[in-house]
Amino acid sequence: MAIFQARTLLSRSFSTLSSHPLRVCVVGSGPAGFYTAEKMLKAHQEAQVDIIDRLPTPFGLVRSGVAPDHPETKIVINQFSRVARHDRCSFFGNVTLGSSVSLLELRELYHVVVLAYGAESDRALGIPGEDLVGIHSAREFVWWYNGHPDCKNLDLNLKNTDTAVILGQGNVALDVARILLRLATELATTDIASHALAALEESSIRKVYLVGRRGPVQAACTAKELREVLGIKDLCIHLQEADLLKTPKDEEEIKNNRIQRRVYELLYKAATTGPSHPRSGQRELHFVFFRKPDRFLESDERKGHVSGVHFEKTVLKDVGDGKRIAVGTGQFEDLECGMVLKSIGYKSVPVDGLPFDHQKGVVPNIRGRVLRNTSGDPTLLEEGLYVCGWLKRGPTGIIATNLYCAEETVVSISEDLNLLASKASLPKPGREGLLHLLDNRKVKFLQFSAWEKIDSTETRLGSLKNKPRDKLTTWEELLKVARE
């Protein structure tokens, strides 16, 4: 009955459309998905756009990736909400590509399918000891403190160790370090998940090491993120001044890149102006350069638990075209710790029926048009199938990067629709067909109005704690509130 009512409601917009509207399905409701939907609605007045997502909650990494102390970055949710409420757009939450509906089925139901489901897995280092207890990906940690329902019960060792090692020096690594080192009282008024705040209040972590394979000139973070972590109250910053020595090639690199130059300047200032030794009990942030992990060390006292990282020292080696890579020197050293967070990159996951470049971790494509294989042959196109976001270009860039990425994909779609006008005018079941399929499979999808119930509940609970929202963090809670 509920599915029938939803079908009736969702079908009301059909009356104002042509008899054969352009049916578009976007898989993934993060920035790439919503920007794609928005641009398709603007570019094609006859288009009807459906956004599906496996989670009950929309907005992807804006909700589960952006740090809780960066509320200004989340304002884009207002724009995405307007898209979801558009009379030619519908949101289908709790619908999983692969199990609820297959890619082949979506392609039969819609004229255009755009895959924008991002990267929900992690790159592996492939070194001994990687499966020891206490080693996690930065993605898991970020999902944990942001209340993602898949990571609420992450087994983090915050009380039994005073030292954490973060592998990587990009913006995600800096986010993770900042959350570990900021005072919990400062995080209490953000939308950080309640279980994470409680754990951080009892955390014993006092030292965090940010370790990179290359030098400070090549650090992958932005100046804004670095300035923020360096500005944490009552924090002692450690850098080896020897690491800050620049080679002529470093000078050339800095000269040609304003961001890298600013990052280096901030690191140099932190190394030369701050106190060299921490006061008793003071929190510490150590930047360690020219080190790559060789293996993880197992604790003698706690079998199966990590107790440190065995690092190899590195140097930068020219490989042509102005590129330099970190190579091992054969010199090693150990760094003791009770927790390791790997911030070495997210990884997209393929689905059945989707060409995938496992080496690059992306779907082979030309300007968003999906190719049948990884050969790069532009004539081997998967008709009607497109990609956007991290699945298209890899896990890089900021939220706004997806705006330009979506623009490019939608231009490709529009060009193809002009060439294939006769095929695009043939009727497809679209939303009606999807509703029928989900009904038959007893998939209880959630409309955007269900998210609005979750949003309202979280906001109300948050107001009781002087927080912008108090997130519901389990599947059970989210589905219960959504269906009330």
N, C-alpha and C positions, 0 to 999 in steps of 0.2 A: 504493500500500500504506500509506504513512504517513498519507494522508488518511483511509483506511478505519479505521486504528487510532485516529486522533484522533476519528473519528465515533463509534466504539464507546465510547471513554472518555468523551466528552462526553455521550453518550446515557444513561449509567448513572443519572444523577439522575432520569431520566424516571419510573422505577418508583415513586418515592414521591409523584409528583404526580398530580393528577387526569388523566383521559384527555385532557382538552382544556385544558392550562394556558394562562395568559395569556402571550402571547409579546411580549417587549419588546426593542427594539434601541436602544442608545444609541450615537450616532456621536461619537467623541471621548473620550479617556481622561484628560483633565485634571480639575481640581477640579470643574467643572460636571458633567462626565460621571459621575464617581465618586460625587458627592453624590446625583445623580439615581438612579443604580443602587442605592445604599444605601437611599434612602428608598422606592423602588419595592419592593425586597425586603422591607422592614419593613411597608409598607402593604398589600401583596398577597401573602399566604402561598402563593398558587397561581402567582405570577409566575415566569417563567424569563427572566432578563436576559442579553443578549449585548452586550458592549462591543466596538466595532470602532475601530481607529485605523490611520492610514496608516504610522505609524512602528513599528519593531520594539519600541520602548520605550514603556511607559505613563507616565502622570502629567503629560503636557503641560508647562505652564509651571512646575510645581513642579521639574521636572528641567531644563528649558531656559530658564526665565525668572528664577527666584529667584537672586539673586547668590550666588556661591560662599562669600562670607564671612557668609552668613545661614543657617547650618546649622539653627538652631532652627525656621525657617519650613518646612523640609523634613520635619520629624517627621511631618507629616500623611500622608506616604507609608506609614507603618505602618498607619494606619487604612484607606487605600485598598487596601492589599495584602490586608487581611482581607476586604474586599468582593470582590476578585477571586478569592479562594480559597473563597468561599461556594459550597455545593453546587448552588445554583440560578443561579450566575453563571458566565459564561465570557468570556475575553478573546481577541479575534482581532486580533493585530498584523499589520502589513504588508498591510493590506487598505484600499484607497483608494476612498472614495466617488466615483463617477463613472466610474472605469476598472475596478476589480475588480468592483464591483456598483453598479447605478444606484439612485437614490432611489426610483424607481417600483418596482423589484424588491424593495427592502426593505419598502416599504409593502404589497406583495402577500404577503410572507413573514411579516410581524409584525402583530399587532393595534395595537401602539403603536410609533412611531419618534420618538425624541427626538434632535434635532440639537444637539450641544454641542461642535462642533469649533473654536470660538474664532475668532481673527483671525490669519491667517498672511500678511497682506500689510501694506502701509503707506500711509498718506495721503501725497499729493503736495502740495508747495507750489504747483506750477504757475508757477514763475518761471524766467527765463532762466538757463542754465548748470547746471540741476539734474542733468544727465547727465555732468558733468565727473568725471574720475577723482579719487578722494579724498573723494567725498561718499557717505555711506552712511546707512541708517536705523539708529536705535538698536536696533531689533529684530534686524537683521543682526549688529550688534556684540555684543549680548547672546547671541544664538545661537552666535556664534563663540567667546566665552570660556566658554560653558557646554557646548561640545562637541556642538551639534546637527549631525547629519550633513550637512545642507544647506548649512552655512556654514563648514565647516572650512577651505576654500580661499579665504575672503574676502581680497581683496587690500588689506590695510591699510597705510597709510603711517605707520608708527610710528618709523621710523629717519631719514627724510629731512626731518622738520619738528620744531620744538620747541613748536608751538602747535596746539591743537585747539579748534574752536568747536562747542559743543553748542546746538542750537536747541530751546528748551523748558526748563522749570524744574520739571517734575513729578518723581515718585519714580524713574521710569525714567532720566530725565536725571541725577539725582543718583547713581544706581547706576553709570551709565556713567562719570561724572566720578570717582567714588571708585575704580573699578577702574583708571582711567588714572593716578591720582595716588598711590595707595597703593604702598608699597615692595613690590617683587616678593617679597622674602623673607617678608613677612607673608601673602602670598597662597599661598605654596608649600605650606602645610599645609592648604589648603582643597581642595575637589574641582574647582577650576578646570581646564579642559582643558589638557593638557601643551603643546600647540602654542601656546596663548594665553599660558601662563606664560613659555615660551621667548621669545616675541615681546616681552612686556612687560619681561622682564629686559634686553633690548637697546633698549628704547624711548628715544627722544630727547625725548619730550613732557615739557615742564616747565611749560607754561602751558595752563590750560583755562579757556575762557570759557563761562559758562552764561548764555544770552541769552533774555530774555522780552519779549513784546509789552507787558505791563502792568507794574505796580509791585510792590514788595515786599509790600504788603498783599494783593495778589491771587496771590502765588506759589502754584503748585498742589501743592507738596510737603507732606509731613507733618513735624511737629516731630522725630519720631524719626529719619527719614532725613536731615533737615537737620543735626541734632545730630551724626550719625555722620560726615558729610562734613566738618563744621567741626572735628571732633576728630582728623582725620588728623595723624599726627606730622609735625612740621617742615614745616608748610604755611603759606604766607603768603596771607591772605584779603584781597581787594580789593573794596570797594564805594564808590561815589560817595555821600558823605554827603548831597548834594543830592537823590539819589533816595529818601532815607529821610524827606524832609519829607512830612507827612501833610496832606491836605485834610480839611475837615469831613466829607465823604462817606466818606473813608477811615476816619476816627474812628468813624463810624456802623457801617461794615462790620466793623471790628475788635471793636467793642462787642458785636455780635451773633454773633460766631463765635470760639469759644475756640481752635480750631486755628489760624486765621489770625492771631489775636493772639499766640499762642506763637511762630509762625514769624517774625512781624515782630520780636518781642523778641529772638529769637536772631540775626537778621540785624543788628539795631541794635547789639547787644552786640559782634558780630564786627567791625563797622565802627568802633566807637569804642574798643575795648580792645586790638586787635592792632597790630603794627608796621605802619607805613605803607609801608615799602619792603622788598623781599625782600633777603636776603643773597645773595651770589654763589652761583649754582647751586641756590638754594632753589626748591622747586616752588611754583607760584602757582595760586590759584583766584580767578577774577574773576566776580563777579555783575554782570551788565549788564541794566538794566531800561529799559523804554520804547523798545524798538527792534524793528522787524520787518524781515525780510530782503526786499530788493527784487530783487536778482540776485546770482548767484555770479560771481566774477572768475576769469578764466583766466590762468594763469601765462605770462609772456613767455618764460621759459627752457624750460619743460616744456609743450609743446603738448598741449592736451587735459586738463591737470591743474588742479585748483582752487588758487588762490593767496590767496583771501580772500572776504569777503562784503561786499556793498554794502548798508548798512542805512539805513532811513528812521526818523527819530525819531518817536515817537508821543505822543499824549496820550489820556486817557480821556474818552469822550463819553457823556452820558446818552442812553439809547434807550427810556426808559420802564420801568415796573414795577420800579424800583430797579436796573435793569441798566445796566452801563457797558461799552463796548467800546473797544478801542484803534484810533485812527484816525491816519493819517499827517499830519505837519505840513509836509511839503515840504522838510524839512531832512535832509541825508544825511551819512553818514560811512562810511569803509571800515575793515574790521578784517582784517588779514593773518593767514593761517593756511594750513597744508598739509593739514588734515583737517577735515571737517565731519560731524557726526553729527546727524541730524534726529530729534528726540524729540517729534514732533508728533502722535502717535497711531497705533495699529495699525488695520488695516482687515480686516473679514471678506470672504471670497470666496464668491460664490454658486455653486450647482451647478445642473445642468439639472433642471427640474421643480420648482424651489424659488422661491416668490415672494420678491422682495428689494427693499428700499428702498435704492436706490443713494445717495440723498442722506444718509441717516442711517447707512448701512453696517450695517443690521440686517435681520433677517427680520421683516416686519410681524406683530405678534402682540398678543394680549390675554391677559395673565397666563400667557404661555407657549403659548397656543393659536395655531397658525399661521393667519393670514388669507390669503385667496386673492389679495388685492391690497393696495395701500397706502391704500385709502379709509378704513379704520378701522371699516367696517361689521361689527359683531359677529355678524351672521347669516351672513357669508361665510367660514365656517370650513373648513379643510382637515382632514377627519375623520381622526383617528388620528395626526396629525402635530403635533409640539411642538418648542419650542426652549428652551434654557437657556444661561446664561453670556453671554459677550460677543456671541454671535450674536443673543441675545435683547434685551440692554439696551445694547450698545456696550461698548468696551474701558475699563471703569471699575471701580473697587473693588479690594479686596484678596481674598486666597484665601477668607476667611470669607464675603465677600459672596455667593459662589456657593452657600453653604449655604442662605441664605435664598431665593436665586433658585431653587434646585432645589426647595425646600419649596413654593414658590408653584406651580411647574410641575406637581409631583406632585399637589398638591391639585386642580388643574385636570383632570389625567388621571383622578383618582379620581372626581371629579364627573361627568365625561363617561362613564366606564365604568358608573356607576350608571344613567345615563340610557339608555345603549345596551347594557344587559346582554345582550339577546338576540343582538346582533351580536358582542359580545365572547366569547360562549360558542361561537361557530362555530369549528371547528378551523382553525388556520393552521400552515403547515410550520415556521415559526420556525427554530431552530438546525439541524434536520435539512435543511431546504430550503436554508439558507445553505451548509452543508457540501457539499451536492450541487452547488450552483451554482459554488462555488469549485473543487471537484474538476473539474468539466467545463471550467473556464477555466484549469486548471492554475495557480491562484493558491496559492502556498505560504505560507499564513498561519502565524502563530506564536502558540502558546498562552502562558498566563501562566508556565508552567514553562520556556519558552524565555527569557523575561525573567529568571527566577530564575538561569538559567545565566549570562546577561550580568552580572547583579548580582553573582554569586559571583566571576566573573572580575575584574570591575572592583575589587571590594573586596580581592581577593587582590593584584592589581597595585598598588593604593594602599598596602597595608600595607608594601610594599617601599620606598616613598618617603615614609613617614610622612604619608600623606594618607588621608582617609576612603574615597576611591575614586580610581582613575585611569580616566577615562571612555574607552570605545571611541567613536571619533568619525567613523568612516566607515561607510557602508552595508555595505561588504564585510566589515569586521571584525565588525560587529554580527550580520549574517546568518550568518557562519561560526561564531561562538561559539554562537549560538542553535540552530543545527542540528547541533551536535556530539553 
